[in-house]
Amino acid sequence: MALQQTVEQTVAGLGYDLVEIERSAGGLLRVTIDLPWSGPISEAAAAAGAPEPFVTVEDCEKVTRQLQFALEVDGVDYKRLEVSSPGIDRPLRNEQDFERFAGEVIDITLKAPMGAAAAGQVAANRKKFRGTLERVAGADGSQGWQIVWSDAPEPKPGQKISKKRAPAPLQALGFALDELREARLAPIVDFKGRRPKPDTTVSE
Protein backbone atom coordinates (compact mmCIF):
# COMPACT_ATOMS: atom_id res chain seq x y z
CA MET A 1 0.00 0.00 0.00
CA ALA A 2 1.34 3.47 -0.89
CA LEU A 3 2.63 5.66 1.94
CA GLN A 4 0.01 8.37 1.31
CA GLN A 5 -2.85 5.88 1.46
CA THR A 6 -1.52 4.17 4.59
CA VAL A 7 -1.14 7.45 6.46
CA GLU A 8 -4.49 8.84 5.27
CA GLN A 9 -6.40 5.73 6.31
CA THR A 10 -4.68 5.54 9.68
CA VAL A 11 -5.18 9.22 10.52
CA ALA A 12 -8.81 9.23 9.33
CA GLY A 13 -9.51 6.01 11.22
CA LEU A 14 -8.55 7.78 14.43
CA GLY A 15 -10.85 10.70 13.67
CA TYR A 16 -8.34 13.30 12.42
CA ASP A 17 -7.65 15.08 9.14
CA LEU A 18 -4.35 14.57 7.32
CA VAL A 19 -2.88 17.95 6.41
CA GLU A 20 0.56 17.10 5.03
CA ILE A 21 3.18 14.36 4.66
CA GLU A 22 6.84 15.26 4.24
CA ARG A 23 9.94 13.10 3.83
CA SER A 24 13.13 14.82 4.92
CA ALA A 25 16.79 13.98 4.68
CA GLY A 26 18.02 11.44 7.19
CA GLY A 27 14.89 9.30 7.05
CA LEU A 28 12.57 11.70 8.88
CA LEU A 29 8.90 11.20 8.10
CA ARG A 30 6.83 14.21 9.19
CA VAL A 31 3.03 13.93 9.37
CA THR A 32 0.82 16.95 10.11
CA ILE A 33 -2.69 16.37 11.45
CA ASP A 34 -5.64 18.57 12.37
CA LEU A 35 -9.02 18.15 14.00
CA PRO A 36 -11.91 17.71 11.52
CA TRP A 37 -13.75 20.90 10.66
CA SER A 38 -17.37 20.84 11.77
CA GLY A 39 -18.43 23.93 9.83
CA PRO A 40 -18.65 27.63 10.75
CA ILE A 41 -18.88 28.35 14.47
CA SER A 42 -22.40 29.43 15.34
CA GLU A 43 -22.98 33.05 16.36
CA ALA A 44 -24.12 31.87 19.79
CA ALA A 45 -20.91 29.89 20.31
CA ALA A 46 -18.80 32.80 19.10
CA ALA A 47 -20.63 35.22 21.41
CA ALA A 48 -20.09 32.85 24.32
CA GLY A 49 -16.37 32.86 23.55
CA ALA A 50 -16.26 29.15 22.76
CA PRO A 51 -12.59 28.33 22.10
CA GLU A 52 -11.57 26.68 18.86
CA PRO A 53 -10.32 23.17 19.69
CA PHE A 54 -6.66 22.46 18.98
CA VAL A 55 -4.64 19.31 18.40
CA THR A 56 -3.01 18.29 21.69
CA VAL A 57 0.12 16.34 22.58
CA GLU A 58 -2.13 13.40 23.47
CA ASP A 59 -3.65 13.50 19.97
CA CYS A 60 -0.19 13.42 18.38
CA GLU A 61 0.93 10.56 20.64
CA LYS A 62 -2.15 8.49 19.75
CA VAL A 63 -1.58 8.98 16.01
CA THR A 64 2.15 8.28 16.39
CA ARG A 65 1.56 4.92 18.06
CA GLN A 66 -0.98 3.79 15.45
CA LEU A 67 1.15 5.02 12.54
CA GLN A 68 4.22 3.18 13.82
CA PHE A 69 2.23 -0.06 13.76
CA ALA A 70 0.66 0.59 10.33
CA LEU A 71 3.97 1.62 8.72
CA GLU A 72 5.71 -1.45 10.12
CA VAL A 73 3.00 -3.74 8.73
CA ASP A 74 3.33 -2.11 5.29
CA GLY A 75 7.13 -2.21 5.41
CA VAL A 76 7.59 1.54 4.98
CA ASP A 77 11.25 2.54 5.30
CA TYR A 78 11.85 5.47 7.65
CA LYS A 79 14.14 6.21 10.60
CA ARG A 80 12.14 8.70 12.64
CA LEU A 81 8.45 9.63 12.74
CA GLU A 82 7.24 13.07 13.73
CA VAL A 83 3.53 13.84 14.14
CA SER A 84 2.56 17.47 14.68
CA SER A 85 -0.26 19.97 14.54
CA PRO A 86 -0.35 22.64 11.82
CA GLY A 87 1.63 25.81 12.39
CA ILE A 88 0.44 29.33 11.59
CA ASP A 89 1.38 28.74 7.94
CA ARG A 90 -0.99 25.77 7.58
CA PRO A 91 -1.30 24.56 3.98
CA LEU A 92 -4.72 24.68 2.31
CA ARG A 93 -5.22 21.50 0.28
CA ASN A 94 -8.84 21.20 -0.75
CA GLU A 95 -12.21 22.95 -1.05
CA GLN A 96 -13.07 22.31 2.60
CA ASP A 97 -9.83 23.97 3.73
CA PHE A 98 -10.75 27.09 1.74
CA GLU A 99 -14.27 27.06 3.20
CA ARG A 100 -12.81 26.71 6.68
CA PHE A 101 -10.42 29.65 6.37
CA ALA A 102 -12.53 32.08 4.33
CA GLY A 103 -11.88 35.59 5.65
CA GLU A 104 -8.27 34.81 6.64
CA VAL A 105 -5.15 36.24 5.00
CA ILE A 106 -3.49 33.59 2.83
CA ASP A 107 -0.44 33.24 0.58
CA ILE A 108 -0.94 31.62 -2.82
CA THR A 109 1.50 30.62 -5.56
CA LEU A 110 0.11 30.13 -9.06
CA LYS A 111 1.33 27.31 -11.29
CA ALA A 112 1.85 29.78 -14.15
CA PRO A 113 2.64 33.53 -14.17
CA MET A 114 -0.23 35.97 -14.65
CA GLY A 115 0.90 36.86 -18.20
CA ALA A 116 -1.65 38.73 -20.33
CA ALA A 117 -4.35 38.17 -17.70
CA ALA A 118 -2.56 40.70 -15.48
CA ALA A 119 -3.72 43.47 -17.86
CA GLY A 120 -0.96 45.73 -16.57
CA GLN A 121 -2.35 45.77 -13.02
CA VAL A 122 0.43 43.56 -11.65
CA ALA A 123 3.69 42.26 -13.12
CA ALA A 124 3.02 39.74 -15.89
CA ASN A 125 5.55 37.29 -14.41
CA ARG A 126 4.08 37.46 -10.90
CA LYS A 127 2.98 34.17 -9.37
CA LYS A 128 2.88 34.89 -5.62
CA PHE A 129 0.12 36.86 -3.92
CA ARG A 130 -1.05 37.56 -0.36
CA GLY A 131 -4.58 38.68 0.39
CA THR A 132 -7.82 38.03 2.24
CA LEU A 133 -9.59 34.89 1.05
CA GLU A 134 -13.16 35.47 -0.09
CA ARG A 135 -15.89 33.34 -1.65
CA VAL A 136 -17.20 34.91 -4.86
CA ALA A 137 -20.21 34.05 -7.04
CA GLY A 138 -19.79 33.90 -10.81
CA ALA A 139 -22.21 35.39 -13.32
CA ASP A 140 -23.52 31.91 -14.05
CA GLY A 141 -24.23 31.27 -10.37
CA SER A 142 -21.13 29.14 -9.84
CA GLN A 143 -19.06 29.62 -6.69
CA GLY A 144 -15.37 30.45 -6.83
CA TRP A 145 -12.57 32.03 -4.80
CA GLN A 146 -10.63 35.26 -4.82
CA ILE A 147 -8.10 37.07 -2.69
CA VAL A 148 -8.30 40.81 -2.07
CA TRP A 149 -5.35 42.98 -1.15
CA SER A 150 -3.92 46.49 -1.21
CA ASP A 151 -0.39 47.31 -2.29
CA ALA A 152 -0.21 50.16 0.21
CA PRO A 153 2.92 49.90 2.40
CA GLU A 154 2.38 48.70 5.96
CA PRO A 155 2.54 51.58 8.47
CA LYS A 156 5.59 51.61 10.70
CA PRO A 157 5.14 51.14 14.47
CA GLY A 158 4.00 54.43 15.96
CA GLN A 159 3.43 56.01 12.55
CA LYS A 160 0.39 58.28 12.36
CA ILE A 161 -1.79 57.92 9.29
CA SER A 162 -3.62 60.98 8.03
CA LYS A 163 -7.37 60.49 7.92
CA LYS A 164 -7.47 62.76 4.87
CA ARG A 165 -5.22 60.45 2.84
CA ALA A 166 -7.16 58.38 0.34
CA PRO A 167 -6.79 54.64 0.96
CA ALA A 168 -4.91 52.63 -1.64
CA PRO A 169 -7.27 50.88 -4.05
CA LEU A 170 -8.05 47.25 -3.38
CA GLN A 171 -7.10 44.63 -5.93
CA ALA A 172 -8.73 41.23 -6.37
CA LEU A 173 -7.57 38.02 -8.01
CA GLY A 174 -10.02 35.23 -8.76
CA PHE A 175 -8.66 31.71 -9.06
CA ALA A 176 -9.58 28.04 -9.30
CA LEU A 177 -7.95 25.53 -6.98
CA ASP A 178 -6.36 23.65 -9.87
CA GLU A 179 -4.51 26.86 -10.86
CA LEU A 180 -2.60 26.88 -7.56
CA ARG A 181 0.80 25.36 -6.95
CA GLU A 182 0.53 26.11 -3.23
CA ALA A 183 -1.76 27.88 -0.77
CA ARG A 184 -1.07 28.51 2.92
CA LEU A 185 -2.35 30.64 5.75
CA ALA A 186 -0.16 33.73 5.91
CA PRO A 187 2.11 33.41 8.99
CA ILE A 188 0.77 36.55 10.65
CA VAL A 189 0.65 36.84 14.43
CA ASP A 190 -2.31 39.12 15.07
CA PHE A 191 -3.59 39.07 18.64
CA LYS A 192 -6.65 41.08 17.66
CA GLY A 193 -7.70 38.53 15.06
CA ARG A 194 -6.53 35.02 14.28
CA ARG A 195 -4.37 33.67 17.06
CA PRO A 196 -1.60 31.26 16.16
CA LYS A 197 -2.38 27.71 17.14
CA PRO A 198 0.04 26.09 19.55
CA ASP A 199 2.45 24.06 17.44
CA THR A 200 2.31 20.58 18.93
CA THR A 201 4.84 17.97 17.87
CA VAL A 202 5.57 14.41 18.93
CA SER A 203 8.67 12.65 17.65
CA GLU A 204 9.49 8.96 17.90
Backbone hydrogen bonds in HBPLUS format (Angstrom, degrees):
<---DONOR---> <-ACCEPTOR-->    atom                        ^
c    i                          cat <-CA-CA->   ^        H-A-AA   ^      H-
h    n   atom  resd res      DA  || num        DHA   H-A  angle D-A-AA Bond
n    s   type  num  typ     dist DA aas  dist angle  dist       angle   num
A0006-THR N   A0002-ALA O   2.95 MM   4  6.22 163.9  1.97 159.3 164.3     1
A0007-VAL N   A0003-LEU O   2.95 MM   4  6.15 171.1  1.96 163.7 165.0     2
A0008-GLU N   A0004-GLN O   2.91 MM   4  6.01 165.6  1.93 150.4 155.3     3
A0009-GLN N   A0005-GLN O   2.95 MM   4  6.01 168.9  1.96 150.8 153.9     4
A0010-THR N   A0006-THR O   3.04 MM   4  6.15 158.6  2.08 145.7 152.1     5
A0011-VAL N   A0007-VAL O   2.89 MM   4  5.99 173.6  1.90 158.6 160.4     6
A0012-ALA N   A0008-GLU O   2.90 MM   4  5.94 166.8  1.92 150.5 155.0     7
A0013-GLY N   A0009-GLN O   2.88 MM   4  5.82 148.2  1.99 137.6 146.8     8
A0014-LEU N   A0011-VAL O   3.18 MM   3  5.36 141.2  2.34  99.6 110.2     9
A0016-TYR N   A0011-VAL O   3.11 MM   5  5.50 163.4  2.14 143.6 142.9    10
A0015-GLY N   A0012-ALA O   2.94 MM   3  5.02 157.1  1.99 104.4 111.6    11
A0017-ASP N   A0034-ASP O   2.84 MM  17  5.16 179.3  1.84 158.5 158.7    12
A0034-ASP N   A0017-ASP O   2.94 MM  17  5.16 146.9  2.05 144.4 151.5    13
A0019-VAL N   A0032-THR O   2.85 MM  13  5.33 165.1  1.87 151.2 151.5    14
A0020-GLU N   A0032-THR O   3.40 MM  12  5.09 157.8  2.46 128.1 129.9    15
A0032-THR N   A0020-GLU O   2.88 MM  12  5.09 169.9  1.89 153.1 154.5    16
A0022-GLU N   A0030-ARG O   2.84 MM   8  5.05 160.0  1.88 152.1 156.9    17
A0030-ARG N   A0022-GLU O   2.79 MM   8  5.05 169.5  1.80 160.5 161.9    18
A0024-SER N   A0028-LEU O   2.86 MM   4  5.07 170.7  1.87 152.2 155.4    19
A0079-LYS N   A0027-GLY O   2.88 MM  52  4.76 163.2  1.91 126.9 131.7    20
A0080-ARG N   A0027-GLY O   3.27 MM  53  6.25 163.0  2.30 134.5 131.2    21
A0029-LEU N   A0080-ARG O   2.80 MM  51  6.11 162.4  1.83 166.4 172.6    22
A0082-GLU N   A0029-LEU O   2.86 MM  53  6.15 157.6  1.91 162.8 161.7    23
A0031-VAL N   A0082-GLU O   2.75 MM  51  6.12 166.3  1.77 166.3 170.9    24
A0084-SER N   A0031-VAL O   2.91 MM  53  6.40 156.2  1.97 157.0 164.4    25
A0033-ILE N   A0084-SER O   2.90 MM  51  6.27 160.2  1.94 166.3 172.1    26
A0046-ALA N   A0042-SER O   2.91 MM   4  6.21 159.5  1.95 154.1 160.4    27
A0047-ALA N   A0043-GLU O   2.84 MM   4  5.98 157.5  1.89 147.9 154.0    28
A0048-ALA N   A0044-ALA O   2.97 MM   4  6.15 143.3  2.11 140.1 150.1    29
A0050-ALA N   A0045-ALA O   2.92 MM   5  5.31 169.5  1.94 161.2 157.7    30
A0049-GLY N   A0046-ALA O   3.02 MM   3  5.07 153.3  2.09 100.5 108.6    31
A0060-CYS N   A0056-THR O   3.15 MM   4  6.53 161.6  2.18 150.1 153.8    32
A0061-GLU N   A0057-VAL O   2.88 MM   4  6.14 153.7  1.95 150.6 158.5    33
A0062-LYS N   A0058-GLU O   2.98 MM   4  6.16 156.8  2.04 146.8 152.4    34
A0063-VAL N   A0059-ASP O   3.07 MM   4  6.36 163.8  2.10 154.3 157.9    35
A0064-THR N   A0060-CYS O   2.89 MM   4  5.99 154.7  1.95 144.3 152.1    36
A0065-ARG N   A0061-GLU O   3.04 MM   4  6.24 164.9  2.07 150.9 153.3    37
A0066-GLN N   A0062-LYS O   3.24 MM   4  6.47 165.7  2.26 147.4 151.0    38
A0067-LEU N   A0063-VAL O   2.84 MM   4  5.93 157.3  1.89 151.6 158.5    39
A0068-GLN N   A0064-THR O   2.93 MM   4  6.07 158.0  1.98 152.2 157.6    40
A0069-PHE N   A0065-ARG O   3.35 MM   4  6.61 158.1  2.40 143.6 148.2    41
A0070-ALA N   A0066-GLN O   3.00 MM   4  6.27 166.5  2.02 150.2 153.9    42
A0071-LEU N   A0067-LEU O   2.78 MM   4  5.84 167.4  1.80 157.6 160.6    43
A0072-GLU N   A0068-GLN O   3.09 MM   4  6.11 148.1  2.20 137.7 146.0    44
A0073-VAL N   A0069-PHE O   3.01 MM   4  6.27 158.2  2.06 150.2 156.0    45
A0074-ASP N   A0070-ALA O   3.08 MM   4  6.31 152.3  2.16 144.0 151.2    46
A0076-VAL N   A0071-LEU O   2.92 MM   5  5.20 160.9  1.96 154.7 156.1    47
A0075-GLY N   A0072-GLU O   3.14 MM   3  4.97 151.9  2.22  96.6 105.1    48
A0204-GLU N   A0081-LEU O   2.77 MM 123  5.31 157.6  1.82 162.6 169.0    49
A0083-VAL N   A0202-VAL O   2.78 MM 119  5.24 158.4  1.83 162.5 161.5    50
A0202-VAL N   A0083-VAL O   2.70 MM 119  5.24 154.8  1.76 151.3 160.3    51
A0085-SER N   A0200-THR O   2.64 MM 115  5.12 144.6  1.76 147.7 158.6    52
A0185-LEU N   A0090-ARG O   2.87 MM  95  5.38 157.6  1.92 147.0 152.7    53
A0092-LEU N   A0183-ALA O   2.76 MM  91  5.34 166.9  1.77 141.5 141.2    54
A0097-ASP N   A0094-ASN O   3.04 MM   3  5.36 121.7  2.39 104.3 118.5    55
A0098-PHE N   A0094-ASN O   3.23 MM   4  6.67 154.8  2.30 151.7 158.6    56
A0099-GLU N   A0095-GLU O   2.95 MM   4  6.27 155.5  2.01 150.1 157.4    57
A0100-ARG N   A0096-GLN O   2.85 MM   4  6.01 157.6  1.90 148.1 154.5    58
A0101-PHE N   A0097-ASP O   3.05 MM   4  6.29 146.6  2.17 145.8 153.5    59
A0104-GLU N   A0101-PHE O   3.06 MM   3  5.60 157.7  2.11 138.2 139.1    60
A0103-GLY N   A0133-LEU O   2.78 MM  30  5.19 153.5  1.85 137.4 146.7    61
A0133-LEU N   A0104-GLU O   2.86 MM  29  5.74 170.3  1.87 163.7 161.8    62
A0186-ALA N   A0105-VAL O   2.96 MM  81  5.67 171.0  1.97 134.3 134.6    63
A0106-ILE N   A0131-GLY O   2.87 MM  25  5.75 163.9  1.90 162.5 158.4    64
A0131-GLY N   A0106-ILE O   3.11 MM  25  5.75 153.8  2.18 156.9 163.4    65
A0107-ASP N   A0184-ARG O   2.76 MM  77  5.32 163.0  1.79 159.8 165.8    66
A0184-ARG N   A0107-ASP O   2.90 MM  77  5.32 159.7  1.94 154.9 161.5    67
A0108-ILE N   A0129-PHE O   2.90 MM  21  5.45 164.5  1.93 157.7 162.7    68
A0129-PHE N   A0108-ILE O   2.99 MM  21  5.45 159.6  2.03 154.2 159.5    69
A0109-THR N   A0182-GLU O   2.84 MM  73  5.16 155.8  1.90 156.0 154.4    70
A0181-ARG N   A0109-THR O   2.69 MM  72  5.48 161.7  1.72 155.0 161.1    71
A0182-GLU N   A0109-THR O   3.25 MM  73  5.16 155.5  2.32 138.6 140.9    72
A0110-LEU N   A0127-LYS O   2.84 MM  17  4.96 163.7  1.87 139.7 144.0    73
A0111-LYS N   A0179-GLU O   2.98 MM  68  5.87 161.4  2.01 153.9 151.6    74
A0114-MET N   A0126-ARG O   3.19 MM  12  5.90 144.8  2.32 143.1 150.7    75
A0115-GLY N   A0124-ALA O   2.60 MM   9  4.25 167.2  1.62 139.9 135.3    76
A0118-ALA N   A0115-GLY O   3.08 MM   3  5.84 164.0  2.11 120.0 124.8    77
A0119-ALA N   A0116-ALA O   3.10 MM   3  5.73 154.1  2.17 116.7 122.9    78
A0121-GLN N   A0118-ALA O   2.88 MM   3  5.64 162.0  1.91 132.7 133.3    79
A0126-ARG N   A0123-ALA O   3.06 MM   3  5.30 163.4  2.08 115.1 117.5    80
A0132-THR N   A0148-VAL O   2.89 MM  16  5.15 159.5  1.93 147.1 142.2    81
A0148-VAL N   A0132-THR O   3.03 MM  16  5.15 145.6  2.15 127.7 137.1    82
A0134-GLU N   A0146-GLN O   2.80 MM  12  5.37 159.7  1.85 168.8 167.9    83
A0146-GLN N   A0134-GLU O   2.96 MM  12  5.37 149.9  2.05 156.7 160.7    84
A0136-VAL N   A0144-GLY O   2.97 MM   8  5.20 170.7  1.98 128.1 130.1    85
A0144-GLY N   A0136-VAL O   2.71 MM   8  5.20 163.7  1.73 166.7 170.9    86
A0138-GLY N   A0142-SER O   2.62 MM   4  5.04 173.6  1.62 160.1 162.5    87
A0141-GLY N   A0138-GLY O   2.96 MM   3  5.17 159.7  2.00 112.1 115.2    88
A0175-PHE N   A0145-TRP O   2.97 MM  30  5.79 158.2  2.02 149.4 151.2    89
A0147-ILE N   A0173-LEU O   2.98 MM  26  5.43 148.7  2.08 137.6 144.3    90
A0173-LEU N   A0147-ILE O   2.92 MM  26  5.43 152.9  1.99 153.1 161.9    91
A0149-TRP N   A0171-GLN O   2.84 MM  22  5.35 157.9  1.89 151.5 159.0    92
A0171-GLN N   A0149-TRP O   2.67 MM  22  5.35 164.3  1.70 164.3 170.2    93
A0159-GLN N   A0156-LYS O   2.89 MM   3  5.25 162.0  1.92 136.0 138.0    94
A0165-ARG N   A0162-SER O   3.28 MM   3  5.46 150.7  2.37 100.0 107.9    95
A0179-GLU N   A0176-ALA O   2.93 MM   3  5.44 162.1  1.96 117.9 123.6    96
A0180-LEU N   A0177-LEU O   3.16 MM   3  5.54 166.6  2.18 113.6 117.6    97
A0188-ILE N   A0186-ALA O   2.68 MM   2  5.59 131.1  1.91 116.0  99.7    98
A0193-GLY N   A0190-ASP O   3.13 MM   3  5.43 153.0  2.20 106.7 114.8    99
